[in-house]
């Protein structure tokens, strides 16, 4: 009996110890989870990419490079991968590759995709003890591919395969392996279903159909971001903006007043937050002084210690940083490099000073009133719909563009209304300046529906305050 009691005491003690250790582990896990959650809210920051998706992207690029000037690698194992919205999509993959001698090398491969440009895919191989290798490819198809497709008996194909064959001819697609062909066919079928849903649920004037991107996944097409979301447990330090009680005209566009600089390009860097802020400050200064100047995003990448340069940032932080640094230099004095470098700020070259920022209410009428009275407005937006945008008033299905996932910093410069009497539709819209270059969208601009917080346009509206 004493032995049984002793055994029971030991078992109870071990159970208590297990509970204590488990509690500690759970606490540590909660802390790691909290940090991961905060990290995932960075606008323009990198996000974890599924290994299978990463392998498909890399294989597609390797197949195309192998048909050109190489290098000739084969995938052995993908360890991890991230994706990031920059000026296009930046995929970083930690991968083990077989080289031309069938030797294994563990390399970091970067795929920078800008599918709207010719030769819009840049692939960088960073392998130990070797020089950095950069190659470019496109999705172009040789003329021979057209002839091959024309000889096919389309009557033997089902409807989807027939559409896919026509798609390949029209957009010059060439898949170098049977595996890639089948993978793209599966994606194409999935996108046909998405197109049906978009047409069925479209709330604006847009029509959806097969485009040159119909064989890409949404993550492959997802373009550049770089914005953090405001943390719920860390409210903004900005004061609330004072909204003027003014009557709104039907249309207003600051571009017509000469206070908006040319469309810039953030490139491969998740620095949308910096471009949104400089655009805001440029506009405010031009409205105030009548002189339009272009300010330096690179200064913010190098000298703003609250944000993470090409890994994302927050406009609120940048306003405070500009005040702390001492102002902004001209773009010409501190040119954009698209990567973080040492801070080279010179107080003698400052052209504008800032004293913090203000937050606008989540009310689109108030935002329009403030816009007219003061100048362009920095906002955070969900960039999902922007990946498919080519022009017109964008009013996407809400399930595809949630107001909760703000991942891109842009600039509202005006608003307007498009009337469609034949369809008895009136579509109010915001005019939004993007930072993906003038070849994207409507000469670098995006028109998004105004009035129902489409893609979260009114969730994170703010502005600097000039000194």
Secondary structure, 3 states (H helix, E strand, C coil): CHHHHHHHHHHHHHHHHHHHHHHHHHHHHHHHHHHHHHHHCCECCCEECCHHHHHHHHHHHHHHHHCCCCCCCEEEEEEEEEEEECCCEEEEEEEEEECCCCCEEEEEEEEEECCCCCCCEEEEEEECCCCCEEEEECCCCCHHHHHHHHCCCHHHCCHHHHHHHHHHHHCCCCCCCHHHHHHHHHHHHHHHHHHHHHHHHCCCCCCCCCCCCCCCCHHHHCCCCCECCCCCCCCCCCEECCCCCCCCCCCEEHHHHCCCCCCCECCCCECHHHHHHHHHHHHHHHHHHCCCCCECHHHHHHHCCCCCCCECECHHHHHHHHHHHCCEEECCCCCCCCCCCCCCCCHHHEEECEEEEEECCCCHHHHHHHHHHHCCEEEEECCCHHHHCCCCEECCCHHHCCCCCCCEEEEEEEEEEEEEHHHCEEEEEEEEECCECCCCCECCEEEEECCCCHHHCCCCCEEEEEC
